[in-house]
Amino acid sequence: MRREDHRMPQGECDALLRRAQVVRLGLVDEDGPYVVPVNYGYDGARIYVHGPRAGRRIAAVGEGARVCFEVDEGEVLPADRPCAYTSRFRSVVGYGQARLLEDEAEKLHGLDVIMRHYGGSGAGIPAEKCALTSVLEVSIESLDGKWHGVDPEDAGE
């Protein structure tokens, strides 16, 4: 990171991953790189994403793939002249290994992590719905956070 004074502590990276509502998942397929915003769950070491059993994302992951992910929050702070504009933000960018879960118990665990991320529970997901759903697990290899215009005393707000 170019500006060490903008590096966010790891505890704040974890907090942002726990509260953000959307993760942007970066993948590469035969057409090149692309990013897809998705709902997700985070358990401290892995990110889980669910969706249909077929499609571009599923084809890109195949038997496993390295992926990139990003979450953020912030705002642009306007000013009376162009060069005085600034922003206040927090962001996390990370990398990991993705795999499609096939085992029903693993899929149910991933779906439960997703539901808990949004305040619910995955208890009671019918087996037939689980069978129709893909669950992608991203094992996080590395992540880095950046913030700007944020008072560290107000961290995690």
Residue pairs with C-beta under 8 A, 6 or more apart in sequence:
1 7
1 144
1 146
3 146
6 146
6 147
6 148
7 144
7 145
7 146
8 16
8 90
8 92
8 144
8 145
8 146
8 147
9 145
9 155
10 145
12 90
12 145
12 147
12 155
12 156
13 92
13 143
13 144
13 145
14 44
15 155
15 156
16 71
16 72
16 73
16 90
16 91
16 92
16 145
17 42
17 47
17 71
17 92
17 143
18 42
18 117
20 71
20 72
20 73
21 39
21 118
22 37
22 38
22 39
22 40
22 71
23 37
23 38
23 39
23 40
23 47
23 49
23 69
23 70
23 71
24 35
24 36
24 37
24 38
24 69
24 70
24 71
25 35
25 36
25 37
25 38
25 49
25 57
25 67
25 68
25 69
25 138
26 33
26 34
26 35
26 67
26 68
26 69
26 70
27 33
27 34
27 35
27 36
27 56
27 57
27 60
27 61
27 65
27 67
27 98
28 34
28 60
28 65
29 56
29 59
29 60
34 56
35 70
36 56
36 57
38 49
38 51
39 49
39 50
39 114
39 117
39 118
40 47
40 48
40 49
40 114
40 117
41 47
41 48
41 110
41 112
41 113
41 114
41 115
41 116
41 117
42 48
42 113
42 117
43 113
45 139
45 140
46 96
46 113
46 137
46 138
46 139
46 140
47 69
47 96
47 137
47 138
47 140
48 110
48 111
48 113
48 114
48 135
48 136
48 137
48 138
49 57
49 114
49 135
49 136
49 138
50 110
50 111
50 114
50 133
50 134
50 135
50 136
51 57
51 58
51 133
51 134
51 136
52 58
52 133
52 134
53 132
53 133
53 134
57 136
58 100
58 134
61 67
61 98
61 99
61 100
61 136
63 99
64 97
64 98
64 99
65 97
65 98
66 95
66 96
66 97
66 98
67 95
67 96
67 97
67 98
67 138
68 93
68 94
68 95
69 93
69 94
69 95
69 96
69 138
70 91
70 92
70 93
70 94
71 91
71 92
72 89
72 90
72 91
72 92
73 89
73 90
73 91
74 87
74 88
74 89
74 90
74 91
75 87
75 88
75 89
76 85
76 86
76 87
77 85
77 86
77 87
77 88
77 149
78 85
79 85
79 86
86 148
86 149
87 148
87 149
88 148
88 149
88 150
89 146
89 147
89 148
89 149
89 150
90 145
90 146
90 147
90 150
91 145
91 146
91 147
92 143
92 144
92 145
92 146
93 143
93 144
93 145
93 146
94 140
94 141
94 142
94 143
94 144
95 140
95 141
95 142
95 143
96 138
96 139
96 140
96 141
96 142
97 138
97 139
97 141
98 136
98 137
98 138
98 139
99 136
99 137
99 139
100 134
100 135
100 136
100 137
101 107
101 110
101 135
101 136
101 137
104 127
104 130
104 131
106 135
106 137
107 130
107 133
107 135
108 122
108 125
108 130
109 122
110 135
110 136
110 137
111 122
111 125
111 130
111 133
111 135
112 121
112 122
112 123
112 125
113 122
114 122
115 121
115 122
116 122
